[in-house]
Amino acid sequence: MVNFFDDKISERLGGVNFGKSATIYKFELIKRAKAAAKKAHPESGLIDMGVGEPDWPADHLVVKVLSEEAGKPENRWYADNGIPEFQEAAARYLEKVYGLSGLIPSEHIIHGIGSKPVLAMLPICFINPGDILLTTVPGYPVTATYTKYLGGEVFNLPLLELNSFLPDLSTIPQPILKRAKLLYLNYPNNPTGAVATIEFFTQVVDFAKKNNIIVIHDAPYSALTYDGYKPLSFLSIKGAMDVGIEVHSLSKAFNMTGWRIGFVCGNSKAIKAYATVKDNTDSGQFRAIQKAAIQALRHTEITDKTIIKYSRRFDLLVDALNDLGFDAKKPKGSFYCYVKAPIGTESGKVFNSATEFSEFLIHESLISTVPWDDAGKFIRFSVTFEADSFQKEIEVINEMKERMKILKLKF
């Protein structure tokens, strides 16, 4: 049957072929696999080690402010590019946690309805047809997707274990550098859990200045750090404000994923460009949510408690994975543990990709993970699994270990 819209979908979405692709988005595949595994084994509970959202709700201090502010008449208006109080709170937070000083809230910071829309809008600010985005893989695809929508091109920088999961900027061909406009980075990194160093960020600043490239640093996990590694802002590096933008989110550090609140900080001209696009895209997040977010930013002990929980879960998870034969290391940041996938099982099963192993694991053991085959065969385990006590955390990890031990994996 012919649909009125068959020949009207934009070419950036596939044109006349829109909706005809058999390709299924990775996380939709995982969702379907989880549903099928639950149906096939209703007697066993699913152990979800793949979920990328905090298992705790927002703190009661934050919820209390939202409930108080939600009904106030003055909060019903459009927020547009944000309320000044939120910008000021974000500036104080950046100074307290990352040591960033000298920021002018009205010039260097603007809120976003979560970091995802910010990352979608930034290419609109800078990318012209033919421009190139340099982006790390594996990674979060939104900025790359919008670059392609705009007629730009994407050059992938693989994150390899031999380089501590940092991109090797020296491998970029000169013809690519000449057309490169943006460099997208994300540290602490999803999915590898890798962290950046001052030395690496200094190299990035020099690289950006030399090649006239804007740096977008996506930093939703930047406050979640462990074992002596301190939160590090790209903008704290000398010269970074000249070339860079940093995107922050309250989703991970303050357990506020569904609240959709974050902010972008950086060079004033870049922030003004983002503000222009944002002003023509949305009308701002609900003022009451911004005011609740101010309360969160004032109470960094919320993040401190979350860090303690994730750190002890990592200790349990890493020990269990290593006992099973994986080569697991506790990351210095994020809430992800990224390990090489096994090559097969002692019974003769062969895994040609991380995806094959991940599918096998959920079907055979009801353990959900996220596979990555972009730069080697790796599996991402998350410590955001459901557990309401330390004892329950131990039980979840032990059960995961027992289920996987039966598989007799080969590495």
N, C-alpha and C positions, 0 to 999 in steps of 0.2 A: 504494500500500500504506500502510495506517495504521500509524503508529509510536506506541508507548506514550507517548512524550514529546511528541507533537504539541500537546497542549493543556496542557502543564505547564511550558513555558518561561516565565520571568518576563517581565512587560511591558517591563521596562527593556531586555531583549534583543530585543524585538519580539513576544513572546507567540506566538500561533498563526502569525504571519508569519515567525517566525525561520527563517533559511535560505532564504527564498524571494526575497529581494531580488537583483536582477541587478547591483547596484552592487558594484564590485570595488575593494578598498583600493588606493590609489595605488601603494604600493610592491610590491604583488602584481602590478599591471599592468606595472610596470617590470621585475620579475623575469621575467614571461612574455615581454615584448618582447625582453629580452636573450637568453633561450633560443631564441626564434624567429629572431632575427638571426644567432646563432651557427650555427644549423642551416642557414639559407639561404646563409650565406657562410662556410663552414668554412675557406676559404683565408685569411681575414683575421682578425686578432686583435681582440677587443673592447677598446676603450679605455674603461675605467670611470671616468668623472669624477663619478659620482653617489654612490658609496659614502660612507657617513658613519661609517666606522670607521677607526682608525689602521692604517696598513699595516705598522708595526713591531710585533713582539711585545713582551711585557713585558721589562724589563731583566733581565740575568742575575743581578744582585744580588738582585732581588726573587724570581726563580724559585728561587734557591739557598736563600733562607729558607723558602719554601714546601716544598721538598723535604726540608729538615731538620726542619721542624715537623710535617709531615703524619703521620709515624708515631709521634709522641710520645703516650703514653697520656693525658697530661693535657689534650691538645687534642681528645679525642673527645667531650667533654661538650657539651651545648647551650650556645650562647653567649648566648641570650636577647637582651637589649638591648645586648649588646656587652661587650667586655673593657675595663677601665679604661685599660689601656695604649694602646689605640687612641684613646680619647677624648683622652687626654693628648697623644698624637702629633699628632692633628688640631688641638688648640689651639695647639701649638707651630708647626705649619705655617701656621696662619692668622695668627699673629703675625709669622712670618718673611716670608711672601709678601705679606700684605695689611695688616700693621701693626695687626692687631686685638689689643688687650691687655685684660687684666682678665677674661678668660673663665674660668669655673669649669667644667672639663671634665665633671664629674658632673651639672651642672645645665643647661649650655648646649649640649651636644653629644651626639648618639646616632648610631650607625652605621646604615646601611641596606644591604640586599642590592641595591646599585646605586641610582641616583637614581630610576629609574622606579617601583619600589614605594613610595618615599617620596612621590612626587608623586601616586600613587594613594591613599595613606592620608590625606594631609593634608585633603582635603575631608571625610573621615569625621570628622575632629576638629572641623570648624567648620560645615559646611553642613547646614542644616535645609531641609525642603521650602519652596520659595518664595524662598529666598535666592539671590542672584545672584553669579556669578563674573565678574569683568572679566578678559578674557584677550586677548592680542595675537594677531593673525593677519596673515600666516601664522605657524605655530608648532607646537610639540609639543603634541599633543591630550590627553594622559593626564589631567591635572587637570580639564579640561573634561568629558571622558567620565565621570569618576567623579562630578562635580557633577551631571550629568544622571541618572546611576544613582540618586542619592540624592534625586531630586525637586527639585533646584535648577535654576536657569536660567543661561544663559551669554550675556553681552553681549560682542560682538567689537569690539576696537579695532584698526583697520587700521594696519599699518606702511607709511607712505608715504615715498617718496623725498624729497618736498618738506619733510618734517619729520625728515630724517636717520634714518628708520626707527625713530623713537621714537614712542610713542603720544601723541596729543593728549588729555590728560585733561580739558581744558576742553570737549570735545565731548560728554561723557556727560550725558544728560538727567537732570534732578533726580529724577524718579520712579524712575529706575534707581539713582541714587546712594543713595536712601533704603533700598533693599533689598539693596544690594551688601554682601557680607561679605568677599570675597577679591579681591585683585588679583594676577594672575600675570604676572611679567616674566621675561625671559631675555636676559641680556647678559654677554659678547658673544653676539650673537643667531644662532640657527639659524632660518631659512636666510639671513638678509640679511648676516651678518658685521658688523653695526653694533655699536658699543660705546656704553656709557652714559657720561655725564659726572658729575662731582660735583654740578654745578648741577641736572642732571636728577634724580638720586637725592635731592637735597635737596628738590626740588619734590614728589617722590613721598612723602617722609616727611611733609611739610606736608599734602599731599592726604589721606594715610591718617589722620592725626590729626584733621583737620577733618571727615572723613566717616565716621570710626569703622570703617575698613576695614583688614583684615590684609593685609600684603604677603608674597607668596611669591616669592622671587627664585631662579630656577633657574640655577645657575652652573657647569655642567659644562665650559664653555670659558673660564672666567674667567682661567686662568693662561696661556692661549695668546694672547699679545699681541705686537705688532710695531711697529717703527719709533718707539720712544719712548713708546708708550702703556703705562702700567704697570698691572698687575693691580689691579682695583678691586672691593672688596667693598661690597655695599649696606650691610652692617652697620657699615662704618667711618664712615658718615654720622651726625652727631649726632642722637640720637633714634630711629634706626632699630631699635635693640634693643627699643624700647618697642612697636613695631608690626610687626616683621618676623621672617621666617624665611628662611634661605638654605640651598639644597641644593647640596652639592658631590659630585663624582664623581671617581674615579681613572681612569675609562675613557679620557678624552681626553688629559689632561695626562701620564698615566703609561702609556699604551698598554695598559690593563688592562680592555678592554671585557667580555670573557667571564668575568672574575673576579668580577663583580658585587659591588662594594664601593664605598661612598660614605658620606656622613654629612650630617646636617642640624644646623644651628646656629642659635641665636637666643634669643628671649625664653624664659625658664625655664618659664613657665606653658604656653606653646605646645609646648615640647619635652616637657613632662610629659604633655600631651594626646596628642602623637604616640607617646610611649613606651607609653601605655596601649593605644592601638589596635594598635601593633606587637606588643605582648606577647600580644595575642589574634589575631594574624595569622601571625606566623612565629616561629621559635625561634632566629633569629640566623644570621649567616654563620659558616661553619666557622672555628674559632679560628685555624687555621694560615693561612688567607687573611688574616685580620685582622692577624696578626703579619707576614706578608709585606708587607701594605699599610703597616704602620708603617715598614718599611725604605724603601719608596718615598717616603713623606712626609718622611723624613729626608734624602733624596737628590734635592733639587730640580734638580740638574744634569741629571737624566734629562729633565725638562721643557725645560731650556735647550737641550739637543741637538735635541729635537724641534722647538722654535721655529725654530732655525736652518734646519732642513730645510724646514719649511713656508714660511718667509719667502722662501727662494730659489725655491721652486716657484711661489709667488705672483708673484714678479717675472717668471718665464718665462711663466706663464699669462696674466697681465694684458697683457703686451706682445703675445702671440699673439692674444688676443681683440680687442684694439684694432686690430691690423693687419687683422683680418677684418671690422671695421666695428662691433663691439660698443662700448658705452660702459662699459668696465670700470675699476674702481678697486680698488687693493689695500686689503683691509680691515685694520682695526687689531686685529682679534681673530677667534677661531674658526679653522676651516680651510675656510671656504666663500667663494666669490666669486659674488655675486648680480647678474645682469645682465638688462636688458630683452631679451625675445625678439625676433627679427626678425619683420617683418610678412609676409615671403614670400621668393620667389626671383625672379631676373631672367627665368626661363622662364615665370613666371605663377602659380606655386604660391602660395597664400595661406594664412597661418596665422592662424586665428581665435582661437587661444589658445596659451599656452605649452605646454600638453599636446600640441597638434597638432604644434608644432615639435619637441618632445622625441621624440615617436614617429617623426617623419620622420627625425630625426637618427640614431636608433638603427637604423632600417630601411635607410637609404641609406648611412650612413657607419660603422656599428657603433661609435658614440660614445654612451655612456650618461650621461644627466644627470637631474636631478630638476626637474620643472616645478612652478611655483606660480602659480595664477590667483586667489588669495584677495584680493589688493590690487594689481591690475595683472598684466600678463603678464610673468613673470620666470622665469629659468632659474638653477638652482643648480649651479655647478661645484665639485667638491671637490679639494683638493690631496693627498688620501690615496690616490691611485692607486698601483699597484704599480710600484716602480722601486728597484733595489738600489744605484744609484750616481748621482752627479751627471750623468755622461754619459748614463745611461739616462733620467734625468728630461728632459734636453734632447731625446733621441730621441722620447720619448712625446709631449711638447708639439709638436714639429715634425711628427710624424705626424698628430696631431690637427688641427693647422693645415692641413696639406696636404689632408686628407680634407674639411675644411669649406670650403676655398677653392674646390674643385670645384663646390660647391653654389650658388655665386654668390648669396649671401644679400642681401636688401634690408632696410633699417632705416628 
